[in-house]
């Protein structure tokens, strides 16, 4: 049986947030329950273009769900391992 990776689930939740639908409830539940299993730097890197996702990541740091080094800093190794075409999208 195929399952969605945890990071993909959280990224999709965060990228679905809009100014008309800004409910952090489900994403907070996932983050709290599975905080040790989430690659926070990966989630940050993949959602950095979304102001709503950035606000969520700052919130979970303030709530103590994720450490600031994990959720607020993009892992430079992850960015450098990407193909040149993918790196262009991050900037």
C-alpha atoms as a printed R data frame, in Angstrom:
   type eleno elety resid chain resno      x      y       z
1  ATOM     1    CA   UNK     A     1  0.000  0.000   0.000
2  ATOM     2    CA   UNK     A     2  1.346  3.421  -0.950
3  ATOM     3    CA   UNK     A     3  1.278  6.215   1.573
4  ATOM     4    CA   UNK     A     4  2.103  9.905   1.282
5  ATOM     5    CA   UNK     A     5  5.348 10.948   2.980
6  ATOM     6    CA   UNK     A     6  4.742 13.016   6.091
7  ATOM     7    CA   UNK     A     7  6.635 16.048   4.783
8  ATOM     8    CA   UNK     A     8  4.530 16.014   1.601
9  ATOM     9    CA   UNK     A     9  1.345 15.974   3.657
10 ATOM    10    CA   UNK     A    10  2.368 18.961   5.745
11 ATOM    11    CA   UNK     A    11  3.689 20.880   2.720
12 ATOM    12    CA   UNK     A    12  0.412 20.348   0.869
13 ATOM    13    CA   UNK     A    13 -1.558 21.542   3.910
14 ATOM    14    CA   UNK     A    14  0.579 24.664   4.223
15 ATOM    15    CA   UNK     A    15  0.499 25.508   0.521
16 ATOM    16    CA   UNK     A    16 -3.291 25.245   0.480
17 ATOM    17    CA   UNK     A    17 -3.585 28.134   2.966
18 ATOM    18    CA   UNK     A    18 -4.953 31.360   1.499
19 ATOM    19    CA   UNK     A    19 -6.196 34.646   2.872
20 ATOM    20    CA   UNK     A    20 -9.744 33.294   2.553
21 ATOM    21    CA   UNK     A    21 -8.934 29.920   4.104
22 ATOM    22    CA   UNK     A    22 -6.378 30.399   6.870
23 ATOM    23    CA   UNK     A    23 -7.042 27.550   9.291
24 ATOM    24    CA   UNK     A    24 -3.888 26.286  11.008
25 ATOM    25    CA   UNK     A    25 -5.838 23.713  13.051
26 ATOM    26    CA   UNK     A    26 -5.136 20.523  11.098
27 ATOM    27    CA   UNK     A    27 -1.527 21.470  10.340
28 ATOM    28    CA   UNK     A    28 -0.969 22.171  14.059
29 ATOM    29    CA   UNK     A    29 -2.391 18.761  14.986
30 ATOM    30    CA   UNK     A    30 -0.070 17.021  12.512
31 ATOM    31    CA   UNK     A    31  2.926 19.069  13.650
32 ATOM    32    CA   UNK     A    32  2.319 18.442  17.340
33 ATOM    33    CA   UNK     A    33  1.718 14.721  16.991
34 ATOM    34    CA   UNK     A    34  4.585 13.993  14.609
35 ATOM    35    CA   UNK     A    35  7.117 16.736  15.363
36 ATOM    36    CA   UNK     A    36 10.122 14.396  15.664
37 ATOM    37    CA   UNK     A    37  9.402 12.746  12.310
38 ATOM    38    CA   UNK     A    38  9.085 15.926  10.232
39 ATOM    39    CA   UNK     A    39 12.089 17.287   8.360
40 ATOM    40    CA   UNK     A    40 11.464 20.935   9.235
41 ATOM    41    CA   UNK     A    41 14.218 22.356   7.044
42 ATOM    42    CA   UNK     A    42 12.757 20.488   4.058
43 ATOM    43    CA   UNK     A    43  9.263 21.808   4.817
44 ATOM    44    CA   UNK     A    44 10.647 25.346   5.195
45 ATOM    45    CA   UNK     A    45 12.555 25.130   1.905
46 ATOM    46    CA   UNK     A    46  9.546 23.813  -0.014
47 ATOM    47    CA   UNK     A    47  7.122 26.393   1.386
48 ATOM    48    CA   UNK     A    48  9.349 29.478   1.654
49 ATOM    49    CA   UNK     A    49  7.469 31.286  -1.128
50 ATOM    50    CA   UNK     A    50  4.215 31.203   0.878
51 ATOM    51    CA   UNK     A    51  3.742 33.959   3.487
52 ATOM    52    CA   UNK     A    52  1.094 31.831   5.229
53 ATOM    53    CA   UNK     A    53  3.451 28.857   5.530
54 ATOM    54    CA   UNK     A    54  6.203 31.122   6.889
55 ATOM    55    CA   UNK     A    55  3.762 32.454   9.493
56 ATOM    56    CA   UNK     A    56  2.818 28.890  10.463
57 ATOM    57    CA   UNK     A    57  6.456 27.843  10.851
58 ATOM    58    CA   UNK     A    58  7.144 30.877  13.035
59 ATOM    59    CA   UNK     A    59  4.080 29.990  15.115
60 ATOM    60    CA   UNK     A    60  5.198 26.415  15.775
61 ATOM    61    CA   UNK     A    61  8.602 27.680  16.885
62 ATOM    62    CA   UNK     A    62  6.927 30.115  19.304
63 ATOM    63    CA   UNK     A    63  4.713 27.288  20.603
64 ATOM    64    CA   UNK     A    64  7.748 25.046  21.159
65 ATOM    65    CA   UNK     A    65  6.602 22.417  18.667
66 ATOM    66    CA   UNK     A    66  9.753 22.742  16.558
67 ATOM    67    CA   UNK     A    67 13.111 24.186  17.476
68 ATOM    68    CA   UNK     A    68 14.057 27.435  15.797
69 ATOM    69    CA   UNK     A    69 17.106 25.916  14.103
70 ATOM    70    CA   UNK     A    70 14.926 23.180  12.608
71 ATOM    71    CA   UNK     A    71 11.980 25.198  11.336
72 ATOM    72    CA   UNK     A    72 13.395 28.633  10.633
73 ATOM    73    CA   UNK     A    73 16.573 27.882   8.720
74 ATOM    74    CA   UNK     A    74 16.698 26.306   5.306
75 ATOM    75    CA   UNK     A    75 19.182 23.463   5.107
76 ATOM    76    CA   UNK     A    76 21.870 24.619   2.643
77 ATOM    77    CA   UNK     A    77 22.790 21.020   1.860
78 ATOM    78    CA   UNK     A    78 19.263 20.288   0.642
79 ATOM    79    CA   UNK     A    79 19.366 23.313  -1.658
80 ATOM    80    CA   UNK     A    80 22.795 22.471  -3.075
81 ATOM    81    CA   UNK     A    81 21.777 18.850  -3.803
82 ATOM    82    CA   UNK     A    82 18.962 19.947  -6.100
83 ATOM    83    CA   UNK     A    83 19.259 20.116  -9.855
84 ATOM    84    CA   UNK     A    84 20.041 23.591 -11.300
85 ATOM    85    CA   UNK     A    85 16.505 23.934 -12.675
86 ATOM    86    CA   UNK     A    86 15.019 23.236  -9.220
87 ATOM    87    CA   UNK     A    87 17.422 25.655  -7.526
88 ATOM    88    CA   UNK     A    88 16.141 28.441  -9.764
89 ATOM    89    CA   UNK     A    89 12.645 27.961  -8.357
90 ATOM    90    CA   UNK     A    90 13.830 28.358  -4.748
91 ATOM    91    CA   UNK     A    91 15.286 31.848  -5.202
